[in-house]
Amino acid sequence: MDPLQFDKIGHRYNDVTNLPSVWLLEDILKSQIGPIQGLDVLDLACGNGYWSRRSIDWGAKKVVGVDISKVMVDNAQLQARAEDPSEFHVVDCIAPFNMGAFDLVLGIWLLNYAKDKTELLTMWQNIFHSLKPGGRFVGVIPNYEILQTTACGQEYHFGGVTYKVLERITEGTRIQVILDTTDPIASICYMLEPGLHEECAAQAGFSNLRWEPLPSELDVDLGPLFFQIVTASC
């Protein structure tokens, strides 16, 4: 991952929570995560700490957030409420690290910053080694099917988020993500093939990676969601 693109985004990322697609994601994610009262949570690629704060609101006992960008970590620390049982650290998730063992590991927009199998495997290994026995991982990544059906140079729009397919690479797709905030935010990331995620997760130690179905009550008129949820447990 390149910390420079996130350093340049800085506090502008705070506006992301105003996007309709983020509201929808929050509802779906809260349902998917389920009760977390009293759990220790590790928030990988925490950004400005939004999901760390939500985890505390949902009942987490403690949250540790990590991000490759010091600017983002500083922002998360600034926004943390005085009573929040949280801490934030600068960590590169494509290098081995040890932050301890947690009941729940979140990777909301983490895995899509692995550009190849080597980086993806390290991410999955970090996730596995950060979980307590019986712990669970919940991640959010771009919708692979949308990217596969969108031609290079073309865009897909959903709820204030735009995917632009830049190129096909050996193991997936390189994309630009544009967030329609007051001052639009653009970043580069990847979506590697689902089979590669399954292979890397298995090599890391997981035996039960799941691509979670969307809630049945979701309004079908919204069209395909720009994200998908992946889970795994020890």
Secondary structure as GFF3:
##gff-version 3
##sequence-region A 1 234
A	DSSP	alpha_helix	3	9	.	.	.	ID=ss1
A	DSSP	three_ten_helix	10	18	.	.	.	ID=ss2
A	DSSP	alpha_helix	20	33	.	.	.	ID=ss3
A	DSSP	beta_strand	40	44	.	.	.	ID=ss4
A	DSSP	alpha_helix	50	57	.	.	.	ID=ss5
A	DSSP	beta_strand	62	67	.	.	.	ID=ss6
A	DSSP	alpha_helix	70	79	.	.	.	ID=ss7
A	DSSP	beta_strand	86	90	.	.	.	ID=ss8
A	DSSP	beta_strand	102	108	.	.	.	ID=ss9
A	DSSP	three_ten_helix	111	113	.	.	.	ID=ss10
A	DSSP	alpha_helix	117	129	.	.	.	ID=ss11
A	DSSP	beta_strand	131	142	.	.	.	ID=ss12
A	DSSP	alpha_helix	144	149	.	.	.	ID=ss13
A	DSSP	beta_strand	155	158	.	.	.	ID=ss14
A	DSSP	beta_strand	161	169	.	.	.	ID=ss15
A	DSSP	beta_strand	172	179	.	.	.	ID=ss16
A	DSSP	beta_strand	185	192	.	.	.	ID=ss17
A	DSSP	alpha_helix	194	204	.	.	.	ID=ss18
A	DSSP	beta_strand	210	212	.	.	.	ID=ss19
A	DSSP	three_ten_helix	220	222	.	.	.	ID=ss20
A	DSSP	beta_strand	227	233	.	.	.	ID=ss21
###
